[in-house]
Amino acid sequence: MPRRAAPVGQTPPLATVPSGLEIDGTRMPERVLITGGAGFVGSHLADALLARGHRVIAFDNLEPQVHGTTARPAYLSPEVELVRGDVRDTEVLAPLLRSVDVVFHFAALVGVAQSMYDIRRYSEVNALGAATLLQTLVDCRGTVRKLIVASSNTVYGEGAYQCPAHGRVFPGLRPEPQLAARRWEPRCPRCGDELTPLPTDEDKPRQPASVYAITKRDQEELFLNVGQAYGIPSVVLRFFNIYGARQALSNPYTGVANIFCARLLSGQAPLIFEDGHQTRDLVHVSDIVQGCLLAMERPEADYQVLNLGSGQAVRIGRIAELLAERLGWRGPLTTTNTFRVGDVRHCYADLSRSRALLGYRPRVSFEQGVDELIAWVSSQPRHEDRSAQAAAELAARGLAR
């Protein structure tokens, strides 16, 4: 673990003007720390913060599986001060937390499937990393006025459903014998009847079905508990399935749209699990940034858990079809007819709370955002496609059947 923080790409010292104050109705520039700030969402948020006159520090370990290299990403604005370090290292975090007003905690290992066989590392980086940041913060007694943590829709497990006889129900994971029989749709836990997917709101009981999801639940509880105890307003943002430019092409465990693009551009058909009729809520990164800024600026978000998604369910098969069409793929699109342990069938966001408290309104549909995604992927150096290798790894461990 690194013991010294070395700024990469120096910027002038942070301003000493008090932050978070309003003068004549105008909020003064603030000093913002983004852990994981050199990554996909963090870098887009950094751009938006800079455009509003804020100062930004990105704290990142430049994970090779995500970045493909340990060099500063070319897309990261030169105005961002990049500090390399491990989120479990309190000596590196302490001086940063003493100097900032707002903390966005995005640093985490991502990948539901990988977390099921990399259990200790995911638990250490995600749960212990969050605990280390909070411990360091309360020991520093700095000027932080707000904490915002990126959680995930995976904490829900399966989404909400409607049963004709029993109304709104929350089925758990589909039983293995049902999946082995290739009966993909969840059934009512009370009567076994067929169900209709519903939007999933924040009050739906959490049923995390992977190590990754468990660590995200832990992060939620840590931030809300410590924030309330110390009077530091904390916000939990549950991100749904984000896509857009800058998402890692080197990570075969996250970003279904990017993974499909990479496969198609390498002349291979996407790997579509189950029958392709499972659905996800794909949200453009610009809409996630919109929600993050609102959560930072609006006191109505304090101590709240909020969904950030598109509010729309898109079939996985439809994602593959649309990308294949735009990329000129002429080959067949077939399903594997296999399943991954812990996968959910349907989950998409109910945005009622985010709309009511923040005025959040997603602006970019997947059909609108897909061309930008393809342009980004097509402009990048070709990476070795590792999705088949990742699927084989899961199968060898009995996690894909």
Secondary structure, 3 states (H helix, E strand, C coil): CCCCCEEECCCCCCCCCCCCCEECCEECCCEEEEECCCCHHHHHHHHHHHHCCCEEEEEECCCHHHHCCCCCCCCCCCCCEEEECCCCCHHHHHHHHCCCCEEEECCCCCCHHHHCCCHHHHHHHHHHHHHHHHHHHHHHCCCCCEEEEEEEHHHHCCCEEEECCCEEECCCCCCHHHHHCCCCCCECCCCCCECEEECECCCCCCCCCCHHHHHHHHHHHHHHHHHHHHCCCEEEEEECEEECCCCCCCCCCCCHHHHHHHHHHCCCCCCECCCCCCEECEEEHHHHHHHHHHHHHCHHHCCCEEEECCCCCEEHHHHHHHHHHHHCCCCCCCECCCCECCCCCEECECCHHHHHHHCCCCCCCHHHHHHHHHHHHHHCCCCCCCHHHHHHHHHHCCCEC
